[in-house]
Amino acid sequence: MGKTRTPYFELKMPKEVEITYLDNAATSYPKPAEVYEFMDLVYRSAGVNPGRSGFDLCRVAGDLIDETRELLCRHFGGTDPNRLVLCHNATDALNLAIFGIVRPGDHVVTTKLEHNSVIRPLWTLQEDENVDVDWVEFDGAGYVDPTAVIERLGPDTRAVVMNHGSNVLGTVQDVAAVGKACRDRGIHLIVDVSQTAGKIPVQMDDLGADVICFTGHKSLMGPMGTGGLFVREGVEIRKTRAGGTGVRSADRRHLDEYPYRLEFGTHNLIGIAGLSAGVQWVNRIGMEAIHAHEMALWQELRDGLSKIDGVTLYGQGSGAEDRIAVLSFNVEGFEAADVGTMLDVDSGIACRTGLHCAPMLHEALGTDTLHGSVRLSLGPYNTLEQIRRTLEAVREIAELGARRRSS
Ligand SMILES: Cc1ncc(COP(=O)(O)O)c(C=O)c1O
């Protein structure tokens, strides 16, 4: 309270915004024009509570939700859209999957690369439900050795929960190798694809995953408040909530069948409309083209930063293979937050500093003592010109650090 806030009517439209937005790992921005337009159209013309029964318009809204399920199901290489559950975000999906699969006294294997949306549910189970959690290390290049995960699997292991792409280092893990081992042993593999969905192919079967948890507002180009989980046939997740589904309202028990089993209350129709438009945009432009564009910029950025004295890059050892366009660094003589403020205030560059909700990763890197790192994460709308400006801005900060050290 007491803080001056920008009145919303003073905000400018995206095309006039002059910031260099390099925080796409937090959420992609701006979205394709058709995302905004379709959300507006749907909310104005069919913004009613979706359902299978009732008046025509609610069926139109219900159809939009079903079509979005089909779209996402195809995107993840599935055949049954009913196994595609829509919820609020990746955190929500991971909570549904983890609390619905892991039972008191179980053993779970995870990694130190995880986001708090995996760490915190598992930590809660570890503390409150006597769940034995193994936290597997990653190497200096930012990769988890799949054999280190597989070695921990035992008779009491219920699940492996792991990240596909790191939101701090951008490294993409060899989930498929873990998936095969899990399948052979009847262990559930839950994969957090928040950073990879929409950037690189995420195919349920190729990963050997039982559940993938995704968010809609990052590279799938949808709005915030969207996400979901895709559950392989034969995998049953316990319901940890119950409520209205708009289907078979006379039943006192929450429905067992998918997708209703894990969906509760009124859907975010407007968000789902935006997500549908976002995924269609990704499909139209093509993930390969988007990824190639982002990685070309990443290469320029990584090469430029690695030539600046006083800049330390993290987990960038293996080049452009098996990664997405995210990188983290620090500048000698500064805390990460100071660098972020200078980039913002002096050069209009928007990035994210701190622990990025991945405290174990920063502890393992030793960057927790610097209060994390500076993270630059690229999106489809970034340009080479923006990357060059960013390199120039970081160079100036590094030179300031050097001058301070020598004076
Ligand atoms: C790797 C990873 N997992 C989970 C999440 C949580 O996503 P959401 O904000 O959609 O809950 C994020 C978001 O930053 C992430 O990067």
The ligand as a Gaussian input file, in Angstrom:
#p B3LYP/6-31G(d) Opt

LIG

0 1
 C       10.850000     -25.623000     -15.244000
 C        9.589000     -24.975000     -14.743000
 N        8.688000     -25.718000     -14.103000
 C        7.536000     -25.194000     -13.648000
 C        7.250000     -23.862000     -13.815000
 C        5.973000     -23.318000     -13.282000
 O        5.144000     -22.902000     -14.305000
 P        3.786000     -22.135000     -13.995000
 O        4.167000     -20.735000     -13.670000
 O        3.004000     -22.240000     -15.242000
 O        3.145000     -22.810000     -12.853000
 C        8.159000     -23.036000     -14.459000
 C        7.897000     -21.602000     -14.603000
 O        8.766000     -20.767000     -14.577000
 C        9.364000     -23.615000     -14.942000
 O       10.273000     -22.874000     -15.572000

